[in-house]
């Protein structure tokens, strides 16, 4: 898609530069290009990063949406982060595994449309892979079944009274509000995400309780079906892709992040839908991109996001229950 991409991988996060790329930049024979690159790099305690403009975009991104480094040299000149995006890769024994990052609009659109597929490639040919054959630890699969499937069955069997329905909706709103409050703090500490300001505007205005409940009911009626389809695909996709990134992470920690990301996607969809009244694919895709960049694109933010989740949801069952109730028809 190149410059035609509706989003860009060159904005919304701090792009880290690996040591080999840094050495390539310093050794460039083209003095003008070398100076252009080096003056837009900043050093942090854990390494080197490209600078970001006030709008969150990388300083090396030209107005037409193309990278100035690649334009003036070749793809091999780029740092590893830029070369591999949006691919997420890992290796076990002789097998390479690959997934894709949801911060890419093409990937996000597949997720929103529920087009989740698994394939194995051997000797130049690709074959569909059954979901049960996906190589993830059994603990991850078991915890997913216990914390979500069983609760979903219980919720389906419920015939809640009007009072209990109202209490459930209000609990959902309270949890959305608490997560939003934490996300706004994360945004305040992340200038590269400045373009996300306004995404949580619904929660910034004082509203009557009845208005809030009516908005949640109307939102679930309007968007609930598609959100359910998205949620099922996103959980399966993300548990696997996160395992590729963090193979030593516990299954509980993995699921905390995955369900937390999904809840933020729900909050963004709700807030922007109520404010803008838009429900088109382009808007939903942008929100998935933004959620992923906020929750998954920086190690420091990831850690703070996990702390936020654990402060609000004492255990994984509490988080899985709010996910089930947020995305269910009840």
KEKE-3310 file (N, C-alpha, C; in steps of 0.2 Angstrom, whole numbers, plus 5000, padded with zeros to 4 digits):
npx = (5004:5010:5013:4999:4993:4980:4983:4998:5014:5023:5021:5015:5022:5038:5051:5063:5080:5091:5108:5116:5110:5111:5125:5126:5120:5128:5139:5136:5140:5135:5135:5125:5113:5117:5119:5106:5098:5105:5103:5090:5089:5087:5095:5092:5091:5090:5094:5094:5083:5071:5066:5051:5038:5027:5014:5015:5021:5035:5051:5057:5048:5041:5030:5022:5019:5029:5045:5059:5072:5072:5068:5079:5089:5089:5079:5086:5093:5086:5081:5079:5066:5058:5060:5054:5040:5023:5026:5026:5037:5044:5054:5054:5064:5067:5057:5049:5038:5025:5015:5005:5005:4992:4992:4993:4983:4978:4979:4971:4959:4956:4954:4943:4933:4933:4941:4950:4963:4973:4989:5001:5017:5026:5040:5037:5024:5007:4996:4980:4978:4972:4963:4965:4978:4987:5002:5003:5006:4998:4993:4989:4979:4970:4967:4961:4949:4943:4942:4934:4925:4917:4911:4904:4895:4887:4882:4874:4864:4858:4844:4842:4834:4826:4832:4845:4850:4852:4861:4872:4875:4879:4890:4898:4900:4907:4919:4924:4926:4936:4946:4948:4952:4965:4971:4971:4980:4991:4992:4995:5008:5014:5019:5020:5008:4999:4989:4979:4972:4956:4949:4943:4933:4919:4919:4923:4914:4901:4887:4870:4864:4854:4855:4868:4866:4856:4864:4873:4865:4859:4871:4875:4865:4866:4880:4883:4883:4893:4904:4905:4908:4921:4928:4929:4938:4949:4954:4958:4968:4977:4981:4990:4999:5004:5011:5021:5029:5032:5037:5041:5032:5019:5004:4993:4997:4998:4985:4979:4984:4979:4964:4963:4967:4957:4946:4949:4948:4934:4930:4935:4928:4915:4915:4919:4909:4897:4900:4904:4895:4898:4900:4907:4918:4931:4932:4931:4942:4953:4952:4955:4969:4973:4971:4980:4992:4992:4992:5001:5013:5025:5037:5037:5025:5017:5019:5014:5001:4998:4999:4988:4977:4978:4976:4963:4956:4956:4958:4960:4948:4939:4941:4939:4925:4919:4922:4915:4902:4902:4902:4892:4874:4866)
npy = (4994:5006:5023:5025:5020:5020:5022:5022:5014:5021:5030:5034:5027:5023:5021:5009:5007:4995:4989:4986:4993:5006:5007:5006:5018:5027:5025:5028:5033:5044:5060:5070:5062:5054:5064:5069:5058:5055:5066:5065:5056:5050:5046:5034:5027:5013:5012:5017:5028:5033:5050:5058:5068:5081:5077:5063:5056:5048:5056:5053:5051:5056:5069:5062:5050:5041:5032:5041:5036:5024:5028:5035:5026:5009:4995:4987:4995:4999:4999:4984:4984:4992:4985:4972:4974:4972:4960:4947:4936:4920:4906:4888:4875:4868:4875:4889:4902:4913:4928:4942:4960:4969:4983:4986:4992:4983:4970:4973:4975:4962:4956:4963:4959:4946:4936:4925:4914:4899:4893:4881:4880:4871:4865:4874:4875:4879:4874:4873:4874:4866:4874:4867:4862:4872:4877:4880:4882:4870:4874:4888:4886:4878:4887:4898:4891:4888:4901:4908:4901:4893:4903:4910:4900:4900:4913:4913:4905:4912:4922:4936:4948:4964:4973:4966:4967:4980:4983:4975:4982:4994:4991:4987:4999:5006:4999:5002:5015:5016:5010:5018:5030:5026:5024:5036:5042:5035:5039:5053:5052:5048:5056:5052:5047:5057:5059:5052:5058:5063:5052:5046:5054:5052:5049:5060:5069:5074:5065:5060:5045:5038:5041:5036:5022:5020:5023:5013:5002:5005:5005:4992:4985:4990:4988:4976:4962:4962:4965:4954:4944:4949:4949:4935:4931:4939:4936:4923:4925:4934:4928:4918:4926:4934:4924:4921:4933:4933:4920:4915:4920:4919:4909:4915:4929:4931:4930:4940:4952:4950:4950:4962:4971:4968:4973:4987:4990:4988:4999:5010:5009:5010:5023:5032:5029:5033:5047:5051:5044:5036:5020:5013:5003:5008:5016:5007:4999:5009:5011:4999:4998:5009:5005:4994:5000:5008:4998:4988:4992:4997:4992:4998:5004:4993:4986:4995:4995:4982:4983:4992:4984:4974:4980:4984:4973:4960:4946:4934:4929:4939:4948:4941:4939:4952:4954:4944:4949:4961:4959:4951:4946:4948)
npz = (5000:5003:5002:5000:5011:5024:5037:5046:5048:5053:5064:5080:5089:5097:5087:5088:5086:5080:5084:5073:5063:5067:5065:5052:5048:5053:5045:5032:5016:5009:5014:5016:5018:5029:5039:5039:5044:5057:5064:5068:5077:5094:5109:5122:5138:5136:5123:5105:5096:5084:5082:5086:5078:5083:5080:5082:5072:5064:5062:5050:5041:5026:5018:5009:5014:5013:5018:5021:5022:5015:5003:4998:4998:5001:5005:5014:5021:5032:5049:5060:5066:5057:5045:5047:5051:5047:5053:5064:5071:5076:5082:5084:5087:5072:5065:5059:5065:5062:5063:5063:5066:5074:5072:5059:5046:5036:5042:5054:5047:5042:5055:5060:5051:5053:5047:5051:5049:5049:5044:5037:5030:5019:5010:5000:4998:5004:5017:5025:5042:5056:5070:5082:5081:5082:5087:5103:5120:5131:5142:5140:5131:5139:5150:5143:5139:5151:5157:5149:5140:5149:5157:5147:5144:5156:5156:5145:5149:5159:5165:5167:5179:5177:5186:5188:5176:5174:5184:5179:5167:5172:5180:5169:5163:5174:5175:5162:5163:5173:5166:5156:5162:5166:5154:5148:5156:5152:5139:5141:5145:5133:5121:5107:5104:5102:5093:5097:5106:5112:5109:5119:5123:5127:5140:5146:5149:5160:5164:5165:5174:5168:5155:5152:5153:5143:5132:5132:5130:5118:5110:5111:5104:5092:5088:5093:5087:5077:5085:5094:5084:5080:5093:5096:5086:5088:5100:5098:5088:5095:5107:5101:5093:5103:5111:5102:5103:5116:5122:5135:5143:5156:5155:5161:5162:5148:5144:5152:5146:5133:5134:5140:5130:5121:5128:5129:5115:5114:5122:5115:5103:5108:5114:5103:5094:5100:5101:5088:5080:5070:5061:5052:5042:5040:5051:5062:5060:5061:5075:5080:5076:5084:5097:5098:5096:5107:5118:5115:5109:5115:5127:5140:5141:5140:5152:5161:5157:5161:5174:5177:5173:5182:5194:5193:5190:5200:5198:5184:5181:5185:5175:5163:5165:5164:5151:5144:5147:5142:5128:5126:5122:5132)
capx = (5000:5015:5010:4992:4990:4976:4987:5005:5018:5029:5018:5011:5026:5045:5054:5070:5086:5096:5115:5118:5107:5115:5132:5125:5118:5135:5144:5134:5145:5131:5135:5118:5108:5119:5117:5098:5096:5108:5101:5083:5089:5089:5098:5089:5095:5090:5096:5093:5076:5070:5062:5044:5035:5021:5008:5017:5025:5043:5054:5060:5042:5039:5023:5018:5018:5035:5051:5065:5078:5071:5067:5086:5094:5086:5075:5091:5096:5081:5082:5075:5059:5055:5060:5049:5033:5020:5027:5029:5040:5047:5056:5055:5067:5068:5050:5047:5031:5024:5009:5005:5003:4985:4993:4993:4976:4976:4978:4965:4952:4955:4952:4936:4929:4933:4944:4955:4965:4980:4992:5008:5020:5032:5042:5035:5016:5004:4990:4976:4980:4966:4965:4968:4984:4991:5007:5004:5006:4991:4991:4986:4972:4966:4965:4956:4943:4941:4940:4929:4920:4913:4908:4900:4889:4883:4879:4869:4858:4855:4838:4842:4829:4828:4837:4851:4853:4854:4867:4877:4877:4882:4897:4902:4902:4912:4925:4926:4928:4942:4951:4949:4956:4972:4973:4972:4987:4997:4993:4998:5015:5017:5018:5020:5001:4995:4984:4973:4968:4949:4946:4939:4929:4913:4920:4926:4908:4897:4881:4865:4865:4850:4858:4873:4863:4853:4869:4876:4860:4859:4877:4876:4860:4869:4886:4885:4884:4899:4909:4905:4912:4928:4931:4931:4944:4954:4956:4962:4974:4981:4985:4995:5004:5008:5015:5027:5033:5034:5036:5042:5027:5014:4997:4989:4999:4996:4977:4977:4985:4974:4958:4963:4967:4950:4942:4951:4945:4927:4929:4936:4922:4909:4916:4919:4902:4892:4902:4904:4889:4900:4900:4909:4924:4937:4933:4933:4949:4957:4951:4959:4976:4975:4971:4986:4998:4992:4993:5006:5019:5030:5037:5036:5018:5014:5020:5010:4995:4996:4998:4982:4972:4978:4973:4955:4953:4960:4960:4958:4941:4935:4942:4935:4918:4917:4923:4909:4896:4902:4901:4886:4868:4862)
capy = (5000:5011:5030:5025:5017:5024:5023:5022:5011:5026:5035:5031:5023:5025:5016:5007:5006:4990:4991:4985:4998:5012:5007:5007:5025:5031:5023:5030:5038:5050:5064:5073:5057:5052:5069:5069:5052:5055:5072:5064:5050:5051:5041:5033:5022:5006:5011:5023:5028:5039:5055:5059:5075:5083:5073:5056:5053:5048:5062:5051:5050:5061:5070:5058:5044:5036:5033:5045:5032:5019:5032:5037:5020:5003:4992:4984:5000:5001:4995:4978:4985:4994:4980:4966:4976:4970:4953:4944:4929:4916:4900:4883:4870:4870:4878:4896:4903:4920:4931:4949:4965:4972:4990:4987:4992:4977:4965:4975:4974:4955:4954:4965:4955:4939:4932:4922:4908:4896:4889:4878:4880:4866:4863:4879:4874:4881:4870:4875:4871:4866:4878:4863:4860:4878:4875:4885:4878:4867:4879:4894:4884:4876:4893:4901:4888:4889:4908:4912:4897:4891:4909:4911:4896:4902:4920:4912:4902:4917:4926:4941:4953:4971:4976:4964:4969:4987:4982:4973:4987:4999:4988:4987:5006:5008:4996:5006:5022:5015:5008:5024:5034:5024:5024:5043:5043:5032:5044:5059:5050:5046:5061:5050:5045:5063:5059:5048:5063:5064:5045:5044:5060:5051:5048:5066:5073:5072:5062:5057:5038:5035:5042:5031:5016:5020:5023:5006:4997:5006:5003:4984:4983:4993:4985:4970:4956:4962:4965:4947:4941:4952:4947:4928:4930:4943:4932:4917:4927:4937:4923:4915:4931:4936:4919:4922:4938:4932:4913:4913:4923:4914:4909:4920:4935:4932:4931:4947:4957:4949:4952:4969:4974:4968:4978:4994:4990:4989:5005:5015:5008:5013:5031:5035:5028:5038:5054:5053:5040:5032:5013:5010:4998:5012:5019:5002:4997:5014:5010:4993:5001:5013:5001:4990:5004:5010:4993:4983:4994:4999:4988:5002:5005:4987:4985:5000:4993:4976:4985:4995:4979:4970:4984:4984:4966:4956:4940:4933:4927:4945:4951:4937:4940:4958:4954:4941:4953:4967:4957:4946:4949:4949)
capz = (5000:5003:5003:5000:5017:5027:5043:5044:5053:5055:5069:5086:5093:5097:5083:5091:5081:5082:5084:5066:5058:5069:5062:5044:5047:5054:5039:5025:5012:5007:5020:5018:5021:5035:5043:5040:5049:5063:5068:5070:5082:5101:5113:5128:5142:5133:5115:5101:5094:5079:5085:5083:5077:5088:5078:5083:5066:5064:5058:5043:5036:5021:5018:5005:5018:5012:5022:5017:5021:5010:4996:4996:4998:4999:5011:5018:5025:5037:5055:5060:5067:5051:5040:5048:5052:5053:5054:5071:5070:5081:5080:5088:5084:5065:5063:5060:5066:5060:5064:5060:5071:5072:5071:5052:5044:5033:5047:5058:5043:5042:5061:5060:5046:5056:5043:5054:5046:5051:5038:5038:5023:5019:5003:4995:4998:5010:5019:5031:5049:5061:5076:5088:5079:5083:5092:5109:5126:5133:5148:5137:5128:5145:5154:5139:5139:5158:5159:5144:5137:5154:5159:5142:5144:5161:5154:5140:5153:5163:5163:5173:5180:5175:5190:5187:5169:5175:5188:5175:5163:5176:5181:5163:5163:5179:5173:5156:5165:5176:5161:5152:5166:5166:5147:5147:5159:5147:5133:5143:5146:5127:5116:5100:5103:5103:5088:5100:5110:5110:5107:5125:5125:5130:5147:5149:5150:5165:5161:5169:5174:5163:5148:5151:5152:5137:5127:5132:5127:5111:5107:5110:5099:5085:5086:5097:5083:5074:5091:5096:5079:5081:5099:5095:5081:5090:5106:5096:5085:5099:5111:5098:5091:5109:5113:5098:5105:5123:5123:5142:5147:5159:5151:5164:5160:5141:5144:5155:5141:5127:5136:5142:5124:5118:5132:5126:5109:5115:5125:5110:5099:5111:5115:5097:5091:5104:5099:5080:5077:5064:5062:5046:5043:5041:5058:5067:5058:5064:5082:5082:5076:5090:5103:5098:5097:5114:5123:5114:5105:5119:5133:5146:5142:5141:5159:5165:5156:5165:5181:5177:5173:5189:5199:5192:5190:5204:5195:5177:5181:5185:5168:5158:5165:5161:5143:5142:5148:5137:5121:5125:5120:5139)
cpx = (5004:5012:5002:4989:4986:4979:4994:5009:5023:5026:5015:5015:5033:5048:5062:5074:5090:5103:5118:5116:5110:5121:5131:5124:5124:5140:5142:5139:5141:5131:5128:5113:5110:5118:5109:5096:5099:5105:5093:5083:5091:5091:5094:5093:5096:5092:5094:5086:5076:5065:5055:5042:5029:5015:5009:5020:5032:5046:5057:5054:5041:5032:5019:5017:5024:5041:5056:5071:5077:5071:5074:5091:5090:5083:5080:5094:5092:5083:5077:5068:5055:5054:5055:5042:5029:5020:5029:5031:5044:5050:5057:5058:5069:5062:5050:5040:5030:5016:5010:5002:4996:4986:4993:4986:4974:4975:4972:4959:4951:4951:4944:4931:4929:4936:4951:4957:4972:4983:4999:5011:5026:5033:5038:5027:5013:4997:4987:4978:4974:4968:4968:4975:4989:4996:5008:5003:4999:4988:4987:4979:4967:4963:4960:4949:4940:4938:4935:4924:4915:4908:4902:4894:4884:4879:4873:4863:4855:4848:4837:4836:4831:4833:4844:4854:4855:4861:4873:4880:4881:4889:4901:4905:4907:4919:4928:4929:4935:4948:4953:4953:4963:4975:4975:4979:4993:4998:4996:5006:5018:5015:5017:5013:4997:4989:4978:4969:4961:4945:4942:4935:4922:4913:4922:4920:4904:4890:4876:4866:4860:4852:4864:4871:4860:4858:4872:4871:4859:4865:4877:4871:4863:4875:4888:4886:4891:4905:4910:4910:4920:4931:4933:4937:4950:4958:4961:4968:4979:4985:4991:5001:5008:5013:5022:5032:5036:5033:5037:5036:5022:5008:4993:4991:4997:4989:4975:4978:4980:4967:4958:4963:4960:4945:4943:4948:4937:4926:4930:4930:4916:4909:4915:4912:4897:4894:4901:4898:4891:4901:4903:4916:4930:4938:4934:4940:4954:4957:4955:4967:4978:4976:4978:4992:4998:4994:4999:5012:5025:5031:5035:5028:5014:5014:5015:5003:4993:4995:4990:4976:4972:4975:4965:4952:4958:4962:4958:4951:4937:4935:4938:4928:4916:4918:4917:4903:4896:4900:4895:4880:4864:4863)
cpy = (5006:5018:5030:5022:5022:5026:5023:5018:5016:5032:5031:5027:5025:5019:5015:5005:5001:4992:4991:4991:5005:5012:5008:5015:5029:5030:5025:5035:5044:5055:5068:5068:5055:5058:5070:5064:5053:5061:5071:5057:5053:5045:5040:5028:5015:5006:5018:5022:5034:5044:5055:5066:5075:5078:5065:5053:5053:5053:5060:5050:5056:5063:5066:5051:5039:5038:5036:5041:5027:5022:5033:5032:5014:5000:4989:4989:5001:4997:4989:4979:4987:4989:4974:4968:4975:4963:4952:4937:4926:4909:4894:4877:4872:4873:4885:4897:4911:4922:4938:4954:4969:4980:4991:4987:4986:4971:4967:4974:4966:4953:4957:4961:4947:4934:4929:4915:4906:4892:4886:4878:4875:4865:4868:4879:4876:4876:4873:4871:4872:4870:4873:4861:4866:4876:4881:4880:4876:4872:4885:4892:4882:4883:4897:4898:4889:4896:4911:4907:4895:4897:4911:4907:4898:4909:4918:4909:4907:4920:4931:4946:4959:4974:4973:4966:4976:4987:4980:4978:4993:4997:4988:4994:5008:5005:5000:5012:5021:5014:5014:5029:5032:5025:5032:5045:5041:5037:5050:5058:5048:5051:5058:5047:5051:5063:5055:5052:5064:5057:5043:5049:5058:5051:5055:5071:5070:5071:5059:5049:5035:5036:5037:5024:5015:5020:5016:5001:4998:5004:4996:4982:4985:4989:4978:4964:4956:4962:4958:4943:4943:4949:4940:4927:4934:4939:4926:4919:4930:4933:4920:4920:4933:4931:4919:4927:4937:4925:4911:4916:4918:4914:4914:4927:4936:4934:4938:4952:4956:4952:4959:4973:4974:4973:4985:4995:4992:4996:5011:5015:5011:5021:5034:5034:5032:5045:5056:5049:5036:5024:5010:5006:5002:5014:5013:4999:5002:5013:5004:4994:5004:5009:4997:4994:5007:5005:4988:4985:4997:4995:4992:5003:4998:4985:4989:4998:4987:4978:4988:4989:4975:4974:4985:4978:4961:4949:4939:4932:4934:4948:4948:4938:4946:4958:4950:4945:4959:4965:4952:4950:4951:4956)
cpz = (5000:5006:5003:5007:5021:5034:5041:5050:5056:5060:5074:5090:5092:5093:5086:5085:5083:5081:5077:5062:5060:5066:5055:5043:5048:5048:5032:5022:5010:5013:5021:5021:5028:5040:5045:5045:5056:5067:5070:5074:5089:5104:5120:5132:5139:5125:5112:5097:5089:5083:5082:5083:5082:5087:5079:5077:5067:5059:5051:5038:5032:5021:5014:5008:5016:5016:5018:5017:5016:5003:4994:4996:4996:5006:5016:5023:5032:5043:5055:5061:5061:5045:5041:5049:5046:5055:5061:5070:5076:5078:5085:5085:5076:5061:5064:5060:5064:5061:5062:5066:5069:5072:5064:5050:5040:5037:5052:5054:5043:5049:5062:5056:5048:5051:5046:5051:5049:5045:5040:5031:5024:5011:4998:4994:5004:5011:5025:5037:5053:5067:5082:5087:5080:5088:5098:5115:5128:5138:5145:5135:5134:5149:5150:5139:5146:5159:5155:5142:5143:5156:5153:5142:5150:5160:5149:5144:5157:5160:5168:5173:5178:5179:5189:5181:5170:5179:5184:5170:5166:5178:5175:5162:5168:5177:5166:5158:5169:5171:5157:5156:5166:5159:5146:5151:5155:5141:5135:5144:5139:5122:5109:5099:5104:5099:5091:5105:5108:5109:5113:5127:5128:5137:5150:5151:5156:5162:5166:5169:5169:5156:5147:5149:5145:5131:5126:5128:5120:5107:5106:5105:5092:5083:5089:5093:5080:5079:5093:5091:5080:5087:5099:5091:5084:5096:5103:5092:5090:5104:5108:5096:5097:5112:5108:5100:5112:5125:5131:5146:5150:5155:5154:5162:5152:5141:5147:5149:5135:5128:5137:5135:5121:5122:5130:5119:5109:5118:5119:5105:5102:5112:5108:5093:5094:5102:5092:5077:5071:5066:5056:5047:5044:5048:5063:5066:5062:5072:5084:5081:5082:5096:5103:5099:5105:5119:5121:5110:5109:5126:5140:5147:5143:5149:5163:5164:5160:5172:5182:5177:5179:5194:5199:5193:5194:5202:5188:5176:5181:5178:5163:5158:5163:5153:5141:5142:5143:5130:5121:5124:5127:5142)
residu = (UNK:UNK:UNK:UNK:UNK:UNK:UNK:UNK:UNK:UNK:UNK:UNK:UNK:UNK:UNK:UNK:UNK:UNK:UNK:UNK:UNK:UNK:UNK:UNK:UNK:UNK:UNK:UNK:UNK:UNK:UNK:UNK:UNK:UNK:UNK:UNK:UNK:UNK:UNK:UNK:UNK:UNK:UNK:UNK:UNK:UNK:UNK:UNK:UNK:UNK:UNK:UNK:UNK:UNK:UNK:UNK:UNK:UNK:UNK:UNK:UNK:UNK:UNK:UNK:UNK:UNK:UNK:UNK:UNK:UNK:UNK:UNK:UNK:UNK:UNK:UNK:UNK:UNK:UNK:UNK:UNK:UNK:UNK:UNK:UNK:UNK:UNK:UNK:UNK:UNK:UNK:UNK:UNK:UNK:UNK:UNK:UNK:UNK:UNK:UNK:UNK:UNK:UNK:UNK:UNK:UNK:UNK:UNK:UNK:UNK:UNK:UNK:UNK:UNK:UNK:UNK:UNK:UNK:UNK:UNK:UNK:UNK:UNK:UNK:UNK:UNK:UNK:UNK:UNK:UNK:UNK:UNK:UNK:UNK:UNK:UNK:UNK:UNK:UNK:UNK:UNK:UNK:UNK:UNK:UNK:UNK:UNK:UNK:UNK:UNK:UNK:UNK:UNK:UNK:UNK:UNK:UNK:UNK:UNK:UNK:UNK:UNK:UNK:UNK:UNK:UNK:UNK:UNK:UNK:UNK:UNK:UNK:UNK:UNK:UNK:UNK:UNK:UNK:UNK:UNK:UNK:UNK:UNK:UNK:UNK:UNK:UNK:UNK:UNK:UNK:UNK:UNK:UNK:UNK:UNK:UNK:UNK:UNK:UNK:UNK:UNK:UNK:UNK:UNK:UNK:UNK:UNK:UNK:UNK:UNK:UNK:UNK:UNK:UNK:UNK:UNK:UNK:UNK:UNK:UNK:UNK:UNK:UNK:UNK:UNK:UNK:UNK:UNK:UNK:UNK:UNK:UNK:UNK:UNK:UNK:UNK:UNK:UNK:UNK:UNK:UNK:UNK:UNK:UNK:UNK:UNK:UNK:UNK:UNK:UNK:UNK:UNK:UNK:UNK:UNK:UNK:UNK:UNK:UNK:UNK:UNK:UNK:UNK:UNK:UNK:UNK:UNK:UNK:UNK:UNK:UNK:UNK:UNK:UNK:UNK:UNK:UNK:UNK:UNK:UNK:UNK:UNK:UNK:UNK:UNK:UNK:UNK:UNK:UNK:UNK:UNK:UNK:UNK:UNK:UNK:UNK:UNK:UNK:UNK:UNK:UNK:UNK:UNK:UNK:UNK:UNK:UNK:UNK:UNK:UNK:UNK:UNK:UNK:UNK:UNK:UNK:UNK:UNK:UNK:UNK:UNK:UNK:UNK:UNK:UNK:UNK:UNK:UNK:UNK:UNK)
# end
